[in-house]
């Protein structure tokens, strides 16, 4: 099994390759910043390449990507506390998922479009996993009454569960933390034999990247969706001509 530090580094590499055009002639450890992320495709689409316009959807997703790459992956050094690492990483990913859900709520008010519903349900399954695990983290229910649960990675050969042990895995999360109407996990009350199976984080990171890029393409390749969102997020003439010249380095003949 990889150490948490090794896993962190490998997930970082996956994240970078998912969201940036990574230079191939530079060692990964030497690269600090790649510039624009794939989220900037939304910005370009909704501003139509007009340097005087500003779009906040593309900017907001790009900011999340840049901060996760820099503040979490680049500057955070994991310790041996798997639960702390897992909770923080999934909550950071959840910030993306929540914003994706908001976009679908806006373009598909009250969930009336079966087309959009089916597209979201069939193509963003990893996001749903992240969402439900985040529910568990934020709203623990009876897990609050568990005594020192053991956290371990999915597939860890050193963990052998016996009769009477309770395993909290993704299936358990969907059964008890999907919504408030589900049966509460009372089996966790005053229990000292609870094991939390952390999903494979490399797989989660890989699939999350694929789904986010699909989401970006969904906006950029659907003119009706883009035009609808443009009315809510793009400001015409946000920059003056002088400001855009300065930003583009064209002032004074540069």
N, C-alpha and C positions, 0 to 999 in steps of 0.2 A: 504493500500500500504506500502511496505517496504521502509525504509529509504535507501539512497544511501550507507551508511556505512554498513547496514545489507546486502544489495544486494552484495556489494563488498566481504564481508566475505563468503556469500553463493556461489558466483561464484568461489572464491578461492578453496573452498572445492570440487566443481565439477571439477575444473581444476586439482587439485592434484589427485583425484580419477581416472581421465582420463589418466594421463600421468605418474603416479608413483604407485608403490606398497606401498600403505600407511599402516603403522603399525596400527593394530587394538587395541593394548593395550596402546596407548599413546594418550592423549588429543591432538586434532588438533592444539590448540594454542601453544603447547609445541614443535611441530615438526617444525624445521627450514629447514631441508635438508634431502632429501630421497636418495641421491646418483644418480645412473644412471636412466635416464628416458627411456620411451619406444622407443625413437629415437635411443638408443644405440643398438637396434636390427639390425638397418641398418649397424652400425659400425661392429658388430659381423659378419653379413652376408658377407659384402664386404671385410673384412680382413680374413675371414675363420678361425677365432679363432687363427690366427698367431700373437703372441705378438710383432713380429718385424715389422709388417705392420701398416700403419696409413691410415685411411679413413676420408675425410673431410666432406662428406655428413652427415653421422651420427653425427659427432662432431658439425657441424653447426646447425643442428636441435636441438640437445641436448642443445647447448648453448642458443638458443632462448627460449627453455622451461625453463631452469634454471633461466634465467634472468627475464622472465615474472613472474615466481613463486616467486622469491626473491625480485626484485626491484619494480615490480608493485604491486603484491598482498600482499606481506609481509610488505613492507616498505612504500608504498604509502597510505596515509590516505585521503580518498575523502572528499570534502567539499560539499556544496549544489549546485555547478555549474554542472548541468547535462550535458550541452553541452560540457564542457571541459572534463568531465569524458568519455562521449560517444566517442568523437573524438579521444582521446588518446587511449582508449581501442581498438577501431576498427582499428586504424592505427597499433597498436602492433600486432593484429591478422593478419592484412594484410601482414605483413612481412613474415609470414608463407605461406600465400596463394600465394604470388608472387614467392616464392621459389618452391612451389609445381608445379606451372605453368611452371617454367623454366625446371624442370625435365621432364614434359610431352612434352615440346617443343624440348628437346634434344632427347628423345627416339622416338618421333613422328614428325620428321622434316616436316615442312610445313603442318602438320595436315593431312597427306595422309592416315593414318590408321583409317578406320571406327571403328575398334575394340577398339582402344585406345580412340578415340573421344567419342564413346558411353559410354564407361566406365567412363570417366571423367565427361561427361554431366549428367549422371544419378546418380552418387554417391557422387558428391561434390557440392550439391545445396546450402548448407550454406556458403561454401567458395565463391560461386558466389555472394551471398548476401553481404558478407563482402567486396568483391572486388568492387562491384558497389557503396556501401556506401562510400568506400574509394575514389572512383572517385569523388563523391559529395563533400567530405571533401577537397580533393586536388584541384579540379577544379570546383568551385561553380557555374560557369556560372552566370545567372541572380540572383542567391541567394545573390550575393554580394550587390545587390541593395535593399535588404529586410531590413525593419526597425524592429530590435529587435524581432526576431522570438521567439515564445514560444515553449520550449522543454518539452515533457511529455512522460511518459512510455505508451506503448501499453496497452490498457485495463484500463487506469486510469479513474475511474468513475467521477472524478471532472472536466474533460474536456468535454465540450459540444460545438460542433461546430455548427455554424449557417450558413445560406446562405451568401455567400460572403467570408467566411473563406477559406483559401487554406491549405490543409493538405499534407505535404510531408511525405509519408510513403514508404515502400519498393516498392509498385507498382509504385508510382510516380518516384522513383529513377530508376527503370528499364525502365520506359517510356522516361526518359529525360537524364539519365546519363550512359546509357549502352554503347554508343559510340558517336562520334562527328557528325554522320550523322542524328541523331534523332532531332525531333523538339525541339527547345530551349524553356526553361520554362519562356517565357516572362511574364507570369502571375505574376511572383515574383517581377517584376520591381516596385520600389517605392511603395511597398506593406507593410502595417503595420498589416495585418491580416493573417500572416503565422504561421502555427503550424507544428512542426517537431515531428513526432511520432517515438520515439526510440523503436526499436524492443526489445522483451523480452530477456534480456541479459543472464538469466539463461538458457533459451532454446538455445540461440546462443552458449553459452559456452559448453553445453552438446553435441549439434550436431557437433560443431567444433571438439571436442575431438574424437568423433566417426569417423569423416571423416579423421582426421589426423592419427588415428590408422589404419584405412583401407589403407591409403596411405603407411604407414610403412610396413604393411603386403603385399601390392601389390609389393613392391620392394623385400621383403625377400622371398616371395613365388613364384616368377617368376625368374627362373634361367637365362633365356635369358636376361631379364631386368637387373638383378644383374650383370651379366658378362659384359654387355655393359657399365653400369655405373662405374664398377670397373676400367675400362681402363681410365676413366676420373678423378677418385677421390681417388684412392688407390695407395700409394707409397710402393713398396716392400723394405724391409730392411731399413725402416725409423728409427727404433731403433736398436742399437747394442745389443748384448747379455747382456753386463754389465748394460745397461740402463734399459732393461726390467726386469732384476733381481732386480734392485733397486726399480723400480716401483711396482713390485709384492711383495716386502718385503722379497726376498729370499737371499739377500746378507748377508754374514757372518752367515749363518745358520738360519736366521729368517724365 
